[in-house]
Amino acid sequence: MTNDNDKKENEKNKKLLDHDFDGIKEYDNPTPFWFQILFYGTIIFAAIYLFYYHIYKNGHPLKDEYLASVGQNNSNSNNGSRDFNYAENIKNKEMIDQGKQAYDTNCASCHGLQGQGGVGPNLTDDYWIIDNTYVAVEKVIDVGVPEKGMPGWKTILGDKKIKALVVYIASIQGSNPPNPKKPEGKEGKLH
């Protein structure tokens, strides 16, 4: 059983640190055990997080989670364009309408309201600066052509809208709008 004298004796036996600041003296107390566990636990958590998300890349990056939450899946679950058949979807009215909406919102300012060209090339003729394939057009929309001023649209539009946009571009081929921009690139039908 402890009494007041024992408490006073324990206070005297505690070691004071050598420094003194404004008359305040500090005891040399050890860090509490619960705080040490919390501190080392955060270090272990950070190491696991680093390996899981950044080194082994098994986790879902925040960008992919965001795109999935707004309905624009950015994953390569369908192995890109190889599984998507553009030729079958060229007559798909719903997909063409989706592509037109994406075109009017994002592309018309540079390529013209009817695809006739402007700052960007004419999309209605049979001349292509890039390869005249659906996959090449999709890739240009995905990553853009920064040296010519075209940004990449993958993070903004997502895979579904880009595919719809390619279908729309294919649907306006040969439409001959008024005041088209002169042909650029090599001749060839989009296929």
C-alpha positions as CSV (number, residue, x, y, z in Angstrom):
1,M,0.0,0.0,0.0
2,T,1.4,3.4,-1.0
3,N,1.1,6.5,1.1
4,D,1.8,10.1,0.5
5,N,5.5,9.8,1.6
6,D,6.0,7.0,-1.0
7,K,4.6,9.3,-3.8
8,K,6.9,12.1,-2.8
9,E,9.9,9.7,-2.8
10,N,9.0,8.5,-6.3
11,E,8.8,12.1,-7.5
12,K,12.3,12.8,-6.2
13,N,13.7,9.6,-7.9
14,K,12.4,10.5,-11.3
15,K,15.1,11.8,-13.6
16,L,14.9,15.3,-14.7
17,L,16.4,16.3,-18.1
18,D,19.3,18.7,-18.1
19,H,17.6,21.4,-20.1
20,D,15.5,24.1,-18.5
21,F,13.3,26.5,-20.4
22,D,11.7,29.5,-18.6
23,G,11.9,27.6,-15.3
24,I,10.1,24.6,-16.7
25,K,11.8,21.3,-16.1
26,E,11.0,18.1,-18.0
27,Y,11.0,14.5,-16.8
28,D,12.5,11.8,-18.9
29,N,9.4,9.7,-19.4
30,P,9.2,6.9,-21.9
31,T,6.8,7.2,-24.8
32,P,3.5,5.4,-24.0
33,F,3.3,1.9,-25.4
34,W,0.0,2.6,-27.2
35,F,1.6,5.5,-29.1
36,Q,4.5,3.3,-30.2
37,I,2.1,0.7,-31.5
38,L,0.2,3.4,-33.4
39,F,3.4,4.9,-34.8
40,Y,4.9,1.6,-36.0
41,G,1.5,0.5,-37.3
42,T,1.3,3.5,-39.6
43,I,4.8,2.8,-41.0
44,I,3.8,-0.9,-41.7
45,F,0.5,0.3,-43.3
46,A,2.4,2.8,-45.5
47,A,4.8,0.0,-46.7
48,I,2.0,-2.4,-47.5
49,Y,0.1,0.4,-49.4
50,L,3.2,1.4,-51.3
51,F,3.8,-2.2,-52.5
52,Y,0.2,-3.0,-53.2
53,Y,-0.7,0.1,-55.2
54,H,2.5,1.4,-56.6
55,I,5.0,-1.4,-57.0
56,Y,2.8,-4.5,-57.8
57,K,-0.1,-2.4,-59.1
58,N,-2.7,-4.9,-57.9
59,G,-4.9,-2.1,-56.4
60,H,-7.3,0.1,-58.3
61,P,-5.8,3.5,-59.0
62,L,-8.0,6.4,-57.9
63,K,-8.3,7.6,-61.5
64,D,-9.9,4.3,-62.6
65,E,-12.2,4.4,-59.6
66,Y,-13.3,7.9,-60.5
67,L,-14.0,7.0,-64.1
68,A,-15.9,3.9,-63.0
69,S,-18.0,6.0,-60.6
70,V,-19.0,8.3,-63.4
71,G,-19.7,5.5,-65.8
72,Q,-16.6,5.8,-68.0
73,N,-14.8,2.6,-67.5
74,N,-11.1,3.2,-68.3
75,S,-10.0,-0.4,-67.9
76,N,-8.8,-2.5,-70.7
77,S,-11.3,-5.3,-70.0
78,N,-12.2,-5.6,-73.7
79,N,-8.6,-5.6,-75.0
80,G,-9.1,-2.3,-76.8
81,S,-10.6,-2.1,-80.3
82,R,-9.9,-5.7,-81.4
83,D,-13.1,-7.0,-79.7
84,F,-15.3,-4.1,-80.9
85,N,-16.6,-4.4,-84.5
86,Y,-17.0,-1.0,-86.0
87,A,-18.4,-2.3,-89.3
88,E,-21.3,-3.8,-87.4
89,N,-22.0,-0.6,-85.5
90,I,-21.9,1.9,-88.4
91,K,-25.7,1.6,-88.8
92,N,-26.4,1.6,-85.1
93,K,-28.5,4.8,-84.7
94,E,-28.1,5.0,-80.9
95,M,-24.3,4.8,-81.1
96,I,-24.2,7.4,-83.9
97,D,-26.4,9.7,-81.8
98,Q,-24.0,9.2,-78.8
99,G,-21.0,9.9,-81.1
100,K,-22.7,13.0,-82.6
101,Q,-23.4,14.4,-79.1
102,A,-19.7,13.8,-78.1
103,Y,-18.6,15.3,-81.4
104,D,-20.8,18.4,-81.1
105,T,-19.6,19.0,-77.5
106,N,-15.9,18.3,-77.9
107,C,-14.8,18.2,-81.6
108,A,-16.9,20.6,-83.6
109,S,-14.9,23.7,-82.5
110,C,-11.9,22.5,-84.4
111,H,-13.2,20.1,-87.1
112,G,-16.4,22.1,-88.0
113,L,-20.0,21.4,-87.1
114,Q,-20.4,19.0,-90.0
115,G,-16.9,17.6,-90.0
116,Q,-15.8,19.8,-92.9
117,G,-12.6,20.9,-91.1
118,G,-11.4,24.1,-89.6
119,V,-8.4,24.3,-87.4
120,G,-8.4,20.5,-87.5
121,P,-8.6,18.4,-90.7
122,N,-11.7,17.5,-92.7
123,L,-13.3,14.3,-91.4
124,T,-15.8,13.8,-94.2
125,D,-13.4,13.3,-97.2
126,D,-11.3,10.2,-98.0
127,Y,-8.0,11.7,-97.1
128,W,-6.2,10.8,-93.8
129,I,-3.2,12.3,-92.1
130,I,-3.1,9.2,-90.0
131,D,-3.8,5.6,-91.0
132,N,-7.3,5.2,-92.4
133,T,-8.4,2.5,-89.9
134,Y,-10.9,2.7,-87.1
135,V,-8.2,1.7,-84.6
136,A,-5.9,4.5,-85.7
137,V,-8.7,7.1,-85.4
138,E,-9.6,5.7,-82.0
139,K,-5.9,5.9,-80.9
140,V,-5.6,9.6,-82.1
141,I,-8.8,10.5,-80.1
142,D,-7.4,8.6,-77.1
143,V,-4.0,10.1,-76.9
144,G,-4.3,13.2,-79.2
145,V,-1.7,14.8,-81.4
146,P,-0.1,17.4,-79.0
147,E,2.3,18.7,-81.7
148,K,-0.7,19.7,-83.8
149,G,-2.8,21.0,-80.9
150,M,-5.2,18.1,-80.4
151,P,-5.5,16.9,-76.8
152,G,-6.1,13.3,-75.8
153,W,-9.7,12.7,-74.9
154,K,-9.6,9.3,-73.1
155,T,-9.8,10.7,-69.6
156,I,-12.7,13.0,-70.5
157,L,-14.8,10.8,-72.8
158,G,-13.9,7.3,-71.8
159,D,-13.8,4.2,-74.0
160,K,-17.5,3.9,-74.8
161,K,-17.9,7.5,-76.0
162,I,-14.7,7.3,-78.0
163,K,-16.0,4.2,-79.8
164,A,-19.3,6.0,-80.5
165,L,-17.3,9.0,-81.8
166,V,-15.4,6.8,-84.2
167,V,-18.7,5.3,-85.4
168,Y,-20.1,8.8,-85.9
169,I,-17.0,9.9,-87.9
170,A,-17.3,6.8,-90.1
171,S,-21.0,7.7,-90.6
172,I,-20.2,11.2,-91.9
173,Q,-17.7,9.9,-94.5
174,G,-18.6,11.1,-98.0
175,S,-21.3,13.6,-96.7
176,N,-19.8,16.5,-98.7
177,P,-20.6,19.4,-96.3
178,P,-20.4,23.0,-97.7
179,N,-17.1,24.8,-97.6
180,P,-14.9,21.7,-96.8
181,K,-11.2,22.1,-95.9
182,K,-8.9,21.0,-98.7
183,P,-7.7,17.3,-98.5
184,E,-4.8,16.5,-96.3
185,G,-2.8,13.3,-96.1
186,K,-3.1,10.1,-98.1
187,E,-6.2,8.9,-99.9
188,G,-8.2,5.9,-98.6
189,K,-11.6,4.9,-97.3
190,L,-12.0,4.5,-93.5
191,H,-12.0,0.8,-92.7
